[in-house]
Every structure is written in C-alpha cells, then in structure tokens.
Amino acid sequence: MKDYWTRLRQWQRPWLIFWTSLKRWTRLNKNSTALMIKVGIPRALYYYQYYPMCKAFFEGLGAETVVSPPTNKAILSSGASRAGAETCLPVKVFFGHVKFLVEKCDCVFIPAIRSLGRKAYHCSKFLGLPDMTKALIPECPPILDPEIDLNQGRRRLYQIIYTLGRYFTSDKGKVKKAVEEAWKVNLAYSNRMSREGITPIQALEGIYQSKEEVDPGDNMLPSLRIGVIGHPYVIYDDYISHRLISRLQGMGAEILTPEMMGEEALHIAMTSLVGKQHWSFEADIIGAGECYLEAKVDGIISVAVFGCGPDSMLINVVQRRARELKTPFLHLSLDEHTSEGGLVTRLEAFLDMVERRKRICA
C-alpha cells in the first residue's frame, strides 16, 4: 500500500508543477505564446558549487532557471524570521532566498544531499532541507527534492535523475542529453577554476581580475600568499563573509581557495593527513589546508559559522598541523551579529603580523 501511494505521488507531482506553471503563465503572460516552466535556484548553500550544472540540466529540458539576488540584509531578516534560533546562519540565509523566489518561479530546486562520496556524509541540514523548507515556508511553490546519495550506487543515482527529468519531459533521450551536457559544464567549471586560479564568483560572472585591476589600497603590503579554508557558501557569500576575499586582495594579499587546488590534489592531501574520508566536504577543509601548507603559504585563514559541529573538528585538525609547521593561522567564527569593523581589524592585524614575520625570517 505504501508503494502504491509513493508511485501515485511521483506520478502526480509533474502534473502539479505543470498546472501551477500553466495557471501562473496565463495570469501573468496573457499575450505570450510560449510556455516555459521556471525553476527557482536559491543563491545559497549548493549554489556556488553546482549552479552551472543545474542551469545546464534544466535548460536542456526546456525550463528556465531563476536565481535569487546576492544576499542582503532583507534576505537574511526574511529567512531568520522563519527559522529557529538554533539554526545556523547559512540555512537562515537559504530560507530568505527561497522566500524571495516564492512569487517568481513555478517550482524550486532543493535537493536532499545525503552523501557525495563513498561512506562520506553531508551535513544533516542538507538532507533535511526540503522538509524544513516545506514546514517553515508553506507558501513555497512545489519543491523538486531528489535525494542524492552516492552510497546507493550509480544505478540508483541515474534513476533519481531520470525521475527528475520526467517532471519536464517524457523523452528519455532528451533527459540523457541534458544530463550529459550538465556533466560537461560541471567539469569545465571545476577545471577552469583550478587551471586559471579563480574563485567560483569569478568563474560564474566571467570576472578575471588581473594584477593591474586590483586596488591594493594606500598601504601596499609585500606579496603575501594567504590560503583560505571554509565552505563555499560562507567564503563566497559577500554578506556572510563581509567581502572577505576582496578585502584580502585589497590589502595586497594573493589568495588561494580550495577550488584552485583541484579535486584530485585535495583528496590526496586529505588522505595523507587523516586517512579515510568521513564528511563529503572534508577535502575542502582538511585537504585544502594541507595543500596550502605543502605550498608553504605565508598564512592560513579559516572561516566558519558559529555553532557548526563538523567544522569545529575539521578546522582543529588544520590548526594543529599549521602549529607543527609554524605557519600563522587565523580562525574567524561568523554569525549574523558579527561586526564588519571587528573583522577588518583582525584581518589587518593578522596580515601585519605575517608581513613582519616574513621580513624578519627572510
């Protein structure tokens, strides 16, 4: 009986999305002759890693992707008003982005990410994200919520992807072509960042900032190589991180981020330090930290949000390793009450210390 209702719900959901799209289209676009389902993608959490792939997949199925704007005070306040006090900052921001998309799309793509590696698990909040969104934002459009779990094997992953594609078309060939194109775009996206040494923001927006375009400010520091570790949805969200990357570049530092190291190098470095992987994002923190230390950077800055349990353990591993190699290390813990002035003061003091140390040891 349970399987019957599951199959019925899977059959009904594509039609629910279709009729929602049709009703909205006839109401807002009475003079239009084309019908295109709009899929909302919040500019938070998985966006910085997988947006190009998601965009290519949905557009390959004939849908249009709608992205929320960069995080601002209104979006954070909107999300925080729906979330509990114990909810971490990135998830509050995510809810704010979903609320922004409510009236601007026909459905929202929110995957339930359980695992992205063999017996390596994601944060529990990612797994429960679709259910939390339905409960806290009842006015949200229908949610596309495939469960991504690589522990179940490739066959199961393909089934989930084709089920997702059925929401838009019954043509399996079209779904297959969209999947292949999305995978090519994802590989090109990650390879470009590691090959050209750019951040996801630069890759997404097509910004390639040369040395002549960087404004180092009045007090030009000697060339410092600073490695930054943390989650992409924290580092590259300018509102959460208070423009950390651009501030460091403006202070004259050369910035290294996990994406610039390459996925293979990150996993090799992580394995050499801790062995078996337990968290899907472990390579982005421990692996990146070890890569920076092997490259003999002048200092490392770790960024985490207050109350993140996994980060408290992973960053501690990198911090102890940096202490062994006598590499300067700065940890920044962020929440919605973090002062921008206090953050800037800490960054300036850290870079001053690193610069003096480098000059004395030269």
N, C-alpha and C positions, 0 to 999 in steps of 0.2 A: 504493500500500500504506500509505503514511504517513497519507493522508487517511482510509483505512478505519479505522485504529486510533484516529485522532483522533475520528472520529464515534462509534465504539464507546465510547470513554472518556466522551464527552459524554453518551451515552445511559445509561451505567451509573451515572454519578455521582449523578443524582437518586435512583435507587433505592437506592444505597449510603446516602445520607443518610436516606432514608425508613426503611430497615430498621434502621439504627442508632438512629433515634428510636423505632421501634416496640419494639425489644428493651429499650431503657432505660426506656421507658414501662411496659412490662409488668413490669419488675423493681421499679421504684420506686413505681408508681402502680397497684397491682393492683385497688384499689377504684374507680378513676376510670373514667368512661365517655367521656371526651373525649380526643382525641389532638391535640396541638399541638406542632409542631416548634419547638425552642428554638434561636435563633440568637444566638451569643455575639458581643458587640462590646467589644473591649478599650478601656478608658478611657485611651487614649494616642494620639499622632500625629493621625490624621484625626478623632478623636472630637469635638474642640472645634469643628470647622467643619461636619461632616456628620452628626453623630448624629441630629438631628431628622429629616433627610431619610431616613436609613437606617431609623430606627424606623418612620416612616410607611409606607415601602415594604414592609417585611417584615410589618408588622401588616396592611397592605392585602391581603397574600397569605395571611393566616390564620396567620402564625407569631408566636411570642412572642420578644421581644428580651430578652437577659440581659446586663447591663452589669457589668463588674468594679468593685470599690470604688475610691475615690481612692487614689492612690499612697502607699505607706508603706514603711518600711524592709524589711519582709519581702518585699514585691513586688519591690523593687529588687534585693535579695540573690538572690532566686529567679531573676530574669532575668539578672543578671550571672554567675551560676554556669553558665549555658548559652552565653553569648556570649563572643567573643574579646576580648582586651584592647584591640584597636584599634576595637572597636565603640563608637559614640557613645552618650552617656547616654540620650537618648530611646528609642533602639532597645532598649537593655538593659531599660529600664522597660517597653517594649511586650512583650517576651518574658515578663516577670514577670506582666503582666496576662493574657497568653494562657495561661500555666501555671495561673493561678488559675481560669480558665474550663474547664479540661480536663474536670472531672467535673460541670460544672454546665450544660452545653449539648450539643446534638446536632451542631452544626456551628459553625464560627467564620467570620465575615465579615472577610476580609483582602484588599482589592482591590490589584491591582498598578497603581499610578498612574504612568503614563509622562509624560503631558502634560495640562495643564488649560487650555492656550491654544495658539493657532496658532504653531507652531515655538518654543514656550516649554516647557522641560522641567523635570520634577520631580527631586528628589534621587534618585540611583541606588539608595539603600537602600529607597525606597518601591517602586520597580519590582521589586526582588528580595525584598521582604518575605515573600510567600507561600512561596517556595522556601527561604528561610533558616529560616522557622518549621518547615517540614516536616523539614528536616535537623537542626535543633537541638532540636526538641520532637517526637520521633516519636510520643509518646503523644497528641498533639493530635487532636481529632475531625476529621472531614472539613472541608476548608477551601473556602469559597466565594471564588474568586480571579479575578473578572473583571478583564481588563486595560483600564484607562481611558486612552485615547489620542485626544484630540480632533483630532490631526493626520490621523487616518484618516477624518474626516468624521462627520456626524450619522448617516448610514445605518448605518455600522459600529457606532456607539455604541448605536443602537436595537437592532441585532441582539444585541449583548452583553447588554443589559438584558433582552430577551425570553428569551435563553438562561438568564439567571439566574432569571428568573421561572418557567421550566419545571421548576426544581428543586422547586417548591411546587405548581404547578397547570398543567394543560394548557389552561386557559381563557385565550385571548389577551385577551379583553375584561377579565378580572379583572386581568391584568398591566398593561394600558393604564391602567385606573382607578387602580391602585396607583402607577404612575409619575406620573400627573397630580397625585395627592394629595401625593406626596412632593415634587414640584417646588413646589407651592403652599406647603407647610410650609417648605421651604428659603428661598423668597423672603420669607415672613413673618418668619422667624427673622433673616435678614440685615437686612431693612428695620427691624425693631424695634430692633436694636442701634444702627444709625446714626441712627434717628429719636429714640430716647429716651436715647442716650448711655450705654448699659450694656454690660457685658462679656459674653462668652459664658456665663460661670458664672452671672451674674445672670439672663440670659435662660433658661438651662436650668433653673435651680432656682426661678425666679419670685421672685428677691430684688430688690427695688427699694429701695435704701438711700437714704433722704432725708438731708438735712444734719443733721437732729436726731438721726438714728440713728448717725452717725459719731462715734466716740470719738477725738478728736484727741490725747488724752494730756494730761499736765500742762503741757508747754511748747507752747502753741498758737502755730504759726507764722503769719505773714501768708499770705494766699491765694496759693499758687503753682500755676501750671499747668505740669505736667510731662508730656511726651509719652514713651510707652514703645514701643519697636520691638523686634521679635523674632517668633519663630514662636509660634503659639497653644499648641502642645503644650509649650512651655517656659514662657511667661509665665503661663499659667493652671493649670499643674500646681503646686499649692502645695508639694509635696515637692521638686520640682526647683528651683523659684524661691525657696524658703524664704518663701513667702507675700509675695512682692514687692508685689503690688497693694494688699493690705490693710495692709501695713506703711506704704507711702507715704501711703495715705489716713489712717492713724492718726497720721501725722506732720503732718497738716493740708494735704496737697497735693491739688489737683484733678488727676485722672489722665485722660489721653487715650490711647486704644488704637486700632490700625488699624481695628477693626470699627466704631468710632464715626464714621469719616470717610466711609464709603460707598464701594462698589466703584468707581463711576464716577470719583469725585474722586481716588481712589488711582491709577488708571490714567492720568488726565490729568496728575497731578503727576509720576508716574514718567516718562512720555513726554517731558515738558518738560525733565527733567533728564538722562536717559540715552538717550532715543530708543527704539529697538526693544527689546522685551522678550525676554530670553533664558531666564529662570527663571520657573516658574509662581508662585513666592512672592515675586518681585521687587517687586511692588507693595506687599506688606505691610511691606516694609522701606524701600526707597528712596522709594516713593510716600508712605508714611506719614510718613517723615522730612521730606520736602519740604512736605507738608500742615502739619505741626507748625510748621515754620519760617515758612511763609506766615501762619500764625495767630499768630505771634510768641509762642510759648510761652516760659516762663521758663527751661526747661532740657529736655534730652532724655537719656533713659537707654536704652541699647541692651543687650539680653540675648541671649547666645549660649552654646552649649555648646562646651567645649574640643574642638578638632580639626575643627570644621565648616568645610570649604573654601569653599563658596559664601558663607556668612555673613561670612567674613573679608574678602571682596572687596566685598560689598554694603554692609556697615556702614561700611567705609572711605570709600565714596562719601558717605554721610550725614555722617560725621565731618568730612570736608574741607569740605563745604558749610556745616556748622554753624560751623566755624572762620572761614570767609569772612564769615559774618553775625554773628560774635562772640556766639554762643549757647552757653552752658555745655553740655558733653557728657560723659556718664559711660558707660563701657563695662564691663559685667560679664561675665566669662567663667566659666561654671559647669561643674563635674563632680561626681562622687559624693563627692569629698573636700573640697568647698567648705565652709568654716566659716560657720555661721549668724552667729556673733558678728562675724566679719570683714566679712560682707556688711552687717550692720546698721550697723557703724561707718562704712563707706564711704558708705552712704545718708545717714546723719546729717550727715557732713562735707560731702557734696555739697549737701544742702538748706540747710545753714548758709551755705555759700558763695553759693548762688543768692539766698538771702534778703538777705544783706549787699549783694550786687551790686545787687539791685533797689532796696534802700533808698537806696543811695548815688546811683544813677542817676536816682532819682525827682525 
